[in-house]
Amino acid sequence: MTAVKVADRVTPEDIKKAKKDYGGYIKVVVNITTGEMVIGGQWHADGEKILLESGRQQDIWGGGIDLKNNKIDLIALINLRPGFGNDSQEILRQHKFRS
């Protein structure tokens, strides 16, 4: 597992590490309140575990980037949160982001 917590901006070295698990696809997990992000890892839960050290689960959502066609998806098992109004693995609920 190669999950990389991104401090400020994603660097080429971060992407190189994050690509180790799936090559052309990188899992992304973001804390929408703090802006912290983890890229890579075999499971979105890997990134979620890292971000839970400094955040709340309801603020942490997952998706991914397909590097072959530059498409972003908003699908992750960790997004299935009926208690927070999201009944799908896809992010369906609107969230207010702090700036």
Beta strands, then each sheet from edge to edge (+ up, - down):
strand 1: 3-6
strand 2: 25-31
strand 3: 37-40
strand 4: 60-66
strand 5: 71-73
sheet 1: 1+ 3- 2+ 4- 5+
end
